[in-house]
Amino acid sequence: MKLATLETFVVGNPPPRHGGRYFVFVRLTTTCGITGVGEIYNATFGPDICCAMARDMFSRHFEGADPHHIEALFRKSYGAGFTQRPDVSVMGVFSGLEMACWDIVGKAADTPVYELLGGRVNDRLRSYSYIYPASGDVYPDPETPNAYNDPAIAAEVAVSMVEQGFTALKFDPAGPFSIYDGRQPGLEDIALSVAFCREIRAAVGTRADLLFGTHGQFTVSGAKRMARALEPFDPLWFEEPIPPENPADMAQVAAYTSIPVAAGERLCTKHEFARMLEVSAASILQLNLGRVGGLLEAKKIASMAETRSAQIAPHLYCGPIAASANIHIATCTPNFLILESIGTFDGPYMSAVKGGITWDDGYIIPPTAPGLGLELDDAAIAKLPYKDDALHLEMAQTPITP
């Protein structure tokens, strides 16, 4: 079996745009006609550039190769151009192509991918979602009260999510994030964060865990101040409290607070996660399958985490193909904690794919179809162009001061 062709697709995410502005999908085809799909989560360059990177990587390392030889493909891509170091852009592109290889291998074996990575250990997968606005766009007018800035509104949405079946809810009221972070949280940021935790805890009681999300906004001391204020509400985690560059700094926060620290959505390869684990910077690893280096690399990271009493909680702020890869790695991982979902995996978010993700009363049910279990819908994709020039996710470009 040999890889013959690559197709790339930039898909505009239709309103309400849960999961980001656009998705970058790939499809590989073998000489014997088996296809495999993947997703690139590379937010550092525009989507068309990411597609060009994928074509270059495919022509250099994947074309003519056996899709079973994933370890060799990783080494060729990881070391290309005398690099041999974690690079989030390279690994984002590689992750999408590697994901598609696994889809092909699973289809050829007539079995789900998770059965080829150790086999199913979890029959259902606990899930959580962001507390999104109940209606309208994912990016509402910040001057209008909404679920992102009003604790009472957030609590109302939280109750409706618990009634749907969710047992964990994520929210991020800690203020904007900037290219100049970390910084000290303002007193208003701390007060608003406490109000969110208090209102949501009062509304849902012990029916749901609270997942306090941040985006690396704080310094070590600033993160400690925020953690101290949140501890009375017993969140399940404090997410990426400081920027991800220095795990030793994050370890100071983890040692200071009783709230488990979760981190890893901006990291790639086992090497960056090893540095986190070596200093106990986080006990919950949020690897993103569209960025981390693919399924095999994710499996290695999960096994490393297992030796340090750490769990994985695959991160998702991208499309349904990466979501499917997350599901497969979670299904075969003993130290799995929880999966991020985009709502209940229905509606416009799924409009570019054929097949579905089964969400039932707060849990995702692993698929039984061969491969990853989803296919691209070419006709639907043709109606979903991305016409903007904004990146998938962007940070404030000026310093933020209290």
Salt bridges, closest charged atoms under 4 A:
GLU7 OE2 - ARG27 NE 2.95
ASP56 OD1 - ARG60 NE 2.61
ASP66 OD1 - HIS68 ND1 2.73
ASP66 OD2 - HIS69 NE2 3.85
GLU71 OE2 - ARG75 NE 3.81
GLU71 OE1 - LYS300 NZ 2.80
ASP103 OD2 - LYS107 NZ 3.32
ASP123 OD1 - ARG120 NE 3.48
ASP137 OD2 - ARG17 NH2 2.75
ASP172 OD2 - HIS215 ND1 2.59
ASP181 OD1 - ARG183 NH1 2.69
ASP209 OD2 - ARG126 NH2 2.87
GLU239 OE1 - LYS170 NZ 2.98
GLU240 OE1 - ARG266 NH2 2.95
GLU265 OE2 - HIS315 NE2 3.31
GLU297 OE2 - LYS270 NZ 2.98
GLU340 OE1 - LYS170 NZ 3.79
GLU340 OE1 - HIS315 NE2 3.80
GLU375 OE2 - LYS107 NZ 2.58
ASP378 OD2 - ARG27 NH2 2.75
